[in-house]
Amino acid sequence: MNAEFEKKFLTNTDETGRFIVKSKRTGKTYFVEPVINGKTPVWGSVDPATGKLMHKKGDGKYLGGIAEKDSLIKKENGFSKITTLDRGTSPFHAIDVMDTKYPTV
């Protein structure tokens, strides 16, 4: 990916939820964008005493995801290994699993 694409990808990240992870072990770069498809995500913390979801000041200010039609992770943009995770799957865990398939640099 070129610097111009990375700048576009990382623009307005509070709203889009996009981020980039670079593996220190392999040097591979992973682009992540949460796809929400019109569903409003529910963010917050679970109160261990009550088990209820608590919302902090500013909750709902940013969406933190994109509609699938707005995705920048496409073959046309140079991506060849595109993975869609099941809901609730940690992208960090998925990256760790994928990264183990490459040799250490």
Phi, psi and omega per residue, in radians:
M1 nan 2.538 3.121
N2 -1.610 2.929 -3.073
A3 -1.090 -0.612 3.139
E4 -1.129 -0.740 3.117
F5 -1.142 -0.763 3.130
E6 -1.050 -0.710 3.114
K7 -1.082 -0.780 3.112
K8 -1.101 -0.750 -3.121
F9 -1.075 -0.658 -3.066
L10 -1.640 0.146 3.086
T11 -1.355 2.316 3.060
N12 1.061 0.785 -3.046
T13 -1.145 -0.448 3.085
D14 -1.087 -0.654 -3.133
E15 -1.425 -0.733 -3.044
T16 -1.511 -0.455 -3.101
G17 1.367 0.041 -3.101
R18 -1.233 2.513 3.025
F19 -2.716 2.893 -3.106
I20 -2.155 2.383 3.089
V21 -2.075 2.248 3.078
K22 -1.992 2.142 -3.125
S23 -1.255 2.210 3.077
K24 -1.285 -0.429 -3.106
R25 -1.382 -0.797 -3.037
T26 -1.873 -0.311 -3.071
G27 1.415 -0.005 3.126
K28 -1.232 2.564 3.116
T29 -1.955 2.320 -3.117
Y30 -2.085 2.197 3.103
F31 -1.730 2.322 -3.084
V32 -2.225 2.325 3.010
E33 -2.462 2.105 3.098
P34 -1.231 2.196 3.108
V35 -1.785 2.151 -3.073
I36 -1.986 -0.249 3.069
N37 0.778 0.937 3.039
G38 1.412 -0.202 3.104
K39 -1.440 2.291 3.095
T40 -1.344 2.102 -3.135
P41 -1.192 2.616 3.115
V42 -1.861 1.878 -3.134
W43 -1.876 2.627 3.072
G44 2.784 -2.968 3.124
S45 -2.149 2.515 3.104
V46 -1.540 2.177 3.091
D47 -1.272 2.045 -3.078
P48 -1.108 -0.449 -3.129
A49 -1.323 -0.695 -3.063
T50 -1.832 -0.367 -3.079
G51 1.338 0.141 -3.123
K52 -1.667 2.654 3.112
L53 -1.336 2.219 3.122
M54 -1.864 2.496 3.109
H55 -1.955 2.434 -3.136
K56 -1.709 2.882 3.107
K57 -0.940 2.335 -3.141
G58 1.610 -0.041 3.137
D59 -1.008 2.321 3.125
G60 1.566 -0.029 -3.121
K61 -1.171 -0.698 3.137
Y62 -2.140 2.579 -3.104
L63 -1.297 -0.789 3.094
G64 1.361 0.352 3.112
G65 -2.941 3.043 -3.087
I66 -2.296 2.833 2.996
A67 -1.358 2.582 -3.105
E68 -0.967 -0.627 -3.136
K69 -1.131 -0.354 -3.134
D70 -1.667 0.111 -3.102
S71 -1.094 2.414 3.034
L72 -1.703 -0.201 3.140
I73 -1.497 1.578 -3.097
K74 -2.447 2.739 3.087
K75 -1.014 -0.640 -3.137
E76 -1.062 -0.412 3.140
N77 -1.685 0.173 3.050
G78 1.699 0.105 3.125
F79 -1.502 2.333 -3.128
S80 -2.002 -0.478 -3.134
K81 -2.039 1.541 -3.088
I82 -1.755 2.220 -3.114
T83 -2.136 2.287 3.042
T84 -1.861 2.195 -3.094
L85 -1.617 2.651 3.041
D86 -1.190 2.653 3.110
R87 -0.977 2.338 3.118
G88 1.561 -0.094 3.121
T89 -1.435 2.294 3.129
S90 -1.243 2.209 3.084
P91 -1.138 -0.499 3.132
F92 -1.194 -0.691 3.075
H93 -1.145 -0.775 3.139
A94 -1.059 -0.701 3.108
I95 -1.131 -0.756 3.101
D96 -1.020 -0.756 -3.136
V97 -1.135 -0.808 3.132
M98 -1.116 -0.684 -3.061
D99 -1.173 -0.460 -3.142
T100 -1.191 -0.266 -3.132
K101 -1.411 -0.111 -3.125
Y102 -1.949 2.592 3.131
P103 -1.284 2.698 3.079
T104 -1.208 2.410 3.134
V105 -1.647 nan nan
